[in-house]
Amino acid sequence: MTETATQDEELRKTIAACLDLEKPKSFFLYAGAGTGKTRAVVEALGLFRDRYGTQFRQSGQKVAVITYTNAACDEIRRRIDFDPIFAVSTIHSFAWEQIRTYHKDISAWLREHLSSEIGKLHKKQAAGRSGKAAAEREVQIKSKQNRLQHLDVIKGFTYSPNGENVGKNSLNHAEVIAITAAFLASKQLMRQILIRKHPVLLVDESQDTQKDLVDALFALQAEHPDQFSLFLFGDTMQRIYTDGKVGLEEAVPVDWEKPAIVINHRCPTRVVTLLNRIRSQADGAKQDPRKDAEEGVVRLFLINVVDDVDKPNAERSAAKIMAEVTSDGEWSNQQAVKVLTLEHHMAARRGGFYGFFEPLHKVDNLKTGLLDGTLSGISFFTQQVLPLIQAIRSEDKFMVARIVKKHSPTMAPERLSGSTTSLEEIRKAASSVESLGDLWKDGTDPVLLNVLKVIDQEGLFGVPDVFGPILADVDGRGEEAEATPADAEDDKNPAIDAWREALSVPFSQFEAYAEYISDRSPFGTHQGIKGLQFVRVMVILDDSEARGFMFSYEKLFGAKAPTQADEKNLLEGKDTSIDRTRRLFYVACSRAQRSLAVIVYTKEADKIASHISDVGWFEDQEVVRL
């Protein structure tokens, strides 16, 4: 039996023993990068189905399976053949399902929470100085006070895990998780309902699950160990979100099982060695490459930052060198290399969709829907407009007709009831399609707003409400629009201004953005590609282009000294920016299946080269200066 087969068999035996509902046992499965965690999740579910599938179908109970993204949910559902005994969802969908009927309790929680937040902000205002921060706090205070005043008239709360959640009765993502954690800790009936409905709960990517919710689940399992099994899958080195539970592995109860998968099936030997060296300064856990793994190639490119540095050209030069040292010409094909940046706006610049992306990304309640493509305005373009434009440009008349029939109100059955009417509507739809296609004549790249105007004027598709105030402004209906309270409120909504700016860019920018969010783009972020893998990976490290203080590659690579805050957090056993950056770097490097290029933009190339040599992450011949 091979080493992998032996490990798999041992893991199977351990999980099977935990799945005994007569003597249930919870476990934390350590599954590092590239170890086949999804396969382990699916196998665990398969073992459970073989043993208890009939019983669960008869009782109406379900195994709750929580994972991090909609894409991961879809993949797991597919691999378990959509079996209804498994309720697979994201953490936000799961949380909302638990609390959605507790309207009075949610209102009471919000009242207490908002009052507390307002009190904290007033305290900061009293102690702080005037200026931009004070002005922003005043806006927050007024917003929270306004929301507090409206609680009495709200009959029920709404929430969409994939939506904008901007109404007065809407909850945001953080609130749903916080309320669920609080209610699980305080409401015995809710705990009993959860256990009765889901006696088994599997949490994938548990290291990034919000810490209060993890604590509530730990407490639930400890309270009902004979009725409730909790299965956590994850790797603490891949915790990249700040609200995940620090020290998760250490917090796992001593009576739980702690199986581990240590063979990396994804990465070549050289990359696995790099990952182990990166991790040696954290928890020291190690992986083994497959016995048949290829050697692989890694290179670290140090690029001296000057005012006029041509970053795209520098990255092309690095790719050319990678093509030579790997004897892999695909490194010269941009579409064949996955470029990972620290933040989305860095990818937006390189991917050619910054003008569309940045205005929307600035608005907090649009960010989530922007990053997963679920904003109503975005899904309108991706699901209706873009497929139609692509069909028109490829002269696919069958697809054009199919899209128009499916989405256009002009083709609704009630409008096609009479033969004469039917013919007129079909001719009108054809004329509308022609008018839309004319925007691209002679190689023109029309702006998004002009595309939207034609669609609205021709009545080709039903335009989402979010675009109403913008279209009213551009076609001269502004005064009429201002007469209604709803539109007056929209005028104060920063989302409207953000959409105005985003719609002013060429349509090709939206196409590039659509490719990015669907993972068809050659660009991605260090955070967003967890769980994915690519043959050739280029990791871009550029603190000067990144925003905020959460991560610092300059500190990780020894170009900058730790701050006093870092030193204080280190002494107190808390996360430092260096810890967070190390984990992020580990995740990014662990995506590579064959070869890896790391590009560092810095003004301290000598310091970084010396530090890299000291820690032994890269060999001297693997460091290239450009």
KEPA-222145 format. One record per residue (C-alpha): x, y, z. Coordinates in pm, whole numbers, plus 50000, padded with zeros to 5 digits. Example, Ala and Ser with C-alpha at 12.3 -4.5 7.8 and 13.67 -1.06 7.14 Angstrom:
2
512304955050780;513674989450714;
! end
This chain:
626
500005000050000;501355034449907;502065061450163;499085081550041;496775051550052;497895043150406;497265078550523;493865079150354;492875046350518;493885058450865;491965090750814;488915071350695;488975049251006;489255079351238;486415098251074;484225066951056;484645061951432;483595098151495;480515093551276;478955068251511;475795086251627;475465061851918;478835073752048;479445106351857;482805123251868;483845156951732;487085163551549;489365189951404;490995178651079;494245196351002;494475198350623;497255220550494;497485236250152;497175212049862;496325181750077;492955175149917;490745189450191;487655190949968;488095154149888;488325146750261;485125166550323;483285147650048;484575113950169;483415121550523;479965130150391;479965098350182;480785077150486;477945093350677;475475088250392;476375051350364;475655046650733;472795070250814;471325082050483;468075062350514;467615072150879;468075109350803;465725108650506;463015093250721;463545116951013;463915148450803;467235156350971;470165169950776;473915172750812;474735209850797;477795216950584;479225252050605;481895264350369;483285298250278;482135306649926;479195300149698;481595283649452;482785259549722;479165251749812;478385243749449;481435221349420;480565201349733;476915197949629;477985184849291;480395159649439;477775145749678;475235142949395;472995169949548;471835145749817;469135163450024;470335149150357;473145174950338;472305211950382;475295228950218;475545266650259;477875295650329;478275306650688;476105337550629;473245317350476;473435292350762;473455319751025;470475338050875;468485305650859;468905301951237;467725337051333;465355348251055;462145343151259;463385360851575;462265395951469;461565409951817;464795395851955;466765409751662;465215443851722;466165442452092;469715431952006;470065460051754;468705485552000;471285475952259;474085472952003;473385506251830;473075524452163;476415510052271;478075519851941;476675555251961;477975558352316;481465547452208;481475572151920;480365601052147;483175591852385;485695593152100;484275626451983;484715641252328;488305629152356;489375634851996;490275665151791;488235680951516;489045671751158;488165645350902;487955616851155;485625637151375;483425645751078;483235609150979;482305599351335;479525625251331;478125609751013;478265575251176;476495588151487;473665603451283;473325572051073;473105549551379;470695573151555;468485573651247;468495535751235;467735533751608;464725556651567;463275534751290;463435502051487;459935506951630;458285507551286;460135477551142;457825447351135;460415422551010;464065421850911;465495411350577;468885398850470;470435385550150;473745366850178;474535377549821;472785411149802;473235447649886;471225449050213;470705486650201;467095490650322;466155503450668;464995468650768;468065451150627;470795435150834;474395435650716;476705405650698;478565412651023;475335417751216;473875384551104;476955365651227;477105385451555;473395380551626;473605343251553;476555339251789;474765359052062;471485340052024;473205306052023;474845315652350;471665328952514;468645310652370;468215274752482;465275268652247;467355279451947;470135255652049;467655226852085;466115233851745;469555234751581;470615201851739;467355184651652;467525196551291;471305193051244;472815167651486;475985169351278;477615201951168;480665202850942;482545235950913;485015239550627;487685267050642;487005268151015;490065289551081;488325318650903;484915313951064;484055343451290;485515337251636;482355344551841;480375320151629;483095293751666;483035298752044;479245295152045;479505262451850;482205249752088;479915257552382;476975240352209;478985208752151;480305208652507;476755212452640;475375183852426;478295160552342;476005130252303;473555147852070;475695171051861;478865164251662;481025192651534;483505185451254;486015213051181;488205212250870;490975237350822;494515249850862;495395278151099;498255288850871;495645297250609;493675320650836;493625352850635;490635371750779;490975391351100;487745379651259;488775342951255;489595326351585;493225330551689;494765298251819;491945276451692;493885243951716;494855251052077;491205258552160;489985224752034;488875204052340;491285176752449;488705149152405;488255156552034;490045137051765;492735156251575;493545137551252;495865153450997;496645151450625;500275160250561;500945150250199;500745179749959;499275166649633;499385200249455;502815215749476;506205204749341;508945195249585;510685229149575;507475247849657;506655224149944;510135230650083;509505268250059;506145264650236;507735244950520;510425271550561;507835299550567;505815280250823;508815272151041;508605307251187;504945302151276;503785268351409;506485246151257;504015221851098;505425204150792;504105188550477;505575161650257;505485163049878;504175133549683;506865107949608;506235112949237;506175151249258;508345170249011;511095192649147;509565225849037;511105260449010;510875291349232;512405325649180;512375357649385;512635389549177;513765420949360;512755452249169;514155485549281;511325510849312;511895544649149;509335571349065;508885560748704;509205523048742;507315505148465;505705477148665;503945459548375;507245458448185;509105445948493;506575418248535;506895408648168;510675407048212;510285384148511;507905361948312;510445360048028;513145348448271;510745322648416;510075309648065;513815304748019;514675288448353;511645265348344;511855257647971;508155265447972;507165289847698;503685294147849;505225318548098;505245343047805;501485338447761;499725362248000;496565341147998;498525310648119;500015327648429;497975335348742;499085369048880;498235373649248;498115408549399;497625419049760;494415437949701;491645438349444;492355473449320;495905462449229;494395434849018;491925460048874;494755482348754;496615453548593;493455437948457;492165469848294;488955474748494;490045499848759;487695527448641;484665505148684;485815487549001;487205514949221;484135537749262;481945508449369;484635493949595;484715526349795;481125521249913;481125496850205;477705481450148;478525474749782;481865457149837;480615421949903;478285421549605;480995437349389;483535410749476;481245381249415;479235396649129;475865395849307;475025433049311;471735437849130;473285462048880;476195438848814;474175407048780;471955425948531;474995432448311;476625398248355;473485377148311;471595397048047;473555424947879;476995409147838;475745375547698;473585394847448;476465417247338;478725387047295;476055369347088;475545400346871;479285404346809;479705367646722;476635369846494;474995341046678;471355348246587;470065317646769;471665328647098;470455364547049;466885352147007;467215329147307;468475356847538;465865382047425;463075356547462;464225347947814;464835382847952;463085409347741;459675422447856;458835428347488;458685390547448;456555383547755;453675359247678;450975384847766;452385408347500;452455381447234;448825370447267;447665381846922;449295373046593;449525409446479;450825420946816;453265392046822;454765401646487;455075438046591;456795429346918;459225405846745;460095432846492;460525457946774;462835434246963;464905428646648;465165466246594;466215471246958;468935445146924;470185462346608;470275496146784;472285481147067;474725464146832;475275497046643;477105510446950;480035487646859;480225497646491;483645506146348;485455492246652;483855516446899;484065507947268;480925525147406;480665536447766;478445515947993;475985544248045;475295546847671;474665509347659;472265512747950;470465542247787;469785522847467;468505492947663;466205515447867;464955536347574;464285505647360;462665486847649;464895457347564;465405446147926;463905456448257;466505480048409;467235475748785;465905502949016;469425513049121;469925528648775;466645548248782;468005581148928;471005580148692;468885575248382;466485602148505;469375626948522;470735619748176;467425619947988;466015651648141;463645636648397;465615649548694;463005674548822;460245648748807;462415623448988;463145648049269;459455650549348;459295615949506;460635608849858;462265576549745;464365593849481;465185622249719;466605596149951;468535580349663;470195613949597;471815610549941;472885575149870;476615572749791;475845541249591;474165562549325;477215584949285;479455554349275;477365538848998;477385571548802;481185570848801;481405533548728;479035536648431;481215563548272;483895538548164;484125518447838;482155486047821;485405466547778;486285474848139;483145457248256;484025427248042;487445425448207;485825428348550;483355400448466;486285378048372;487975386448702;485075378048934;484385345848747;488015334448796;488655334448421;491025363948448;494795359148477;494615381348787;493535373749142;494265383649502;496325365949766;493155362149975;490675353749703;492395323149557;492395301449867;491335266649761;492375272149398;495475260549212;497375271448902;500215257148696;502195289748690;501875315648967;503305350748991;502915366849334;503175404949340;504395420549667;504105458249666;503425476349994;503565510449826;500605501649605;498655483249874;496445501450122;496115500050497;498235485750775;497005450050803;499835435450593;503455444950537;505775424850316;508535449750387;508415439050754;508145402150669;511225404350448;513265424950695;513215458050505;511325475250788;511485470351162;508385459151355;506345487851499;505735493351870;502245479251815;503775447751664;506135443951959;503285449352206;501025424152030;503875399052018;504445401752393;500705397652456;500435367552227;498295386351975;498465387551598;500995411351446;501045425151092;504035402251030;502015371551138;499135381150909;501455387750616;503315354950663;500045335650647;498945354550339;502285348050168;501985311150255;498525309150098;499645327149780;502765305749728;500885273549795;498735278149481;501595268249245;501425234249079;504655236548878;506525269548908;506405301049120;507685336449069;507635361149358;508075397849260;508995422749531;508865460249465;511105476949720;513565504949792;515505481750024;516645453749794;519905448349983;518145444250318;515655419750172;518355399549998;520285396950324;517205387350525;516135361150271;519595345850287;519465344850668;516055327850693;516835304150404;513545307650220;515255311649880;518655300049763;521095326849645;520805315549281;517015318649306;517155356049383;517095377949070;517525415649069;515775435848801;
! end
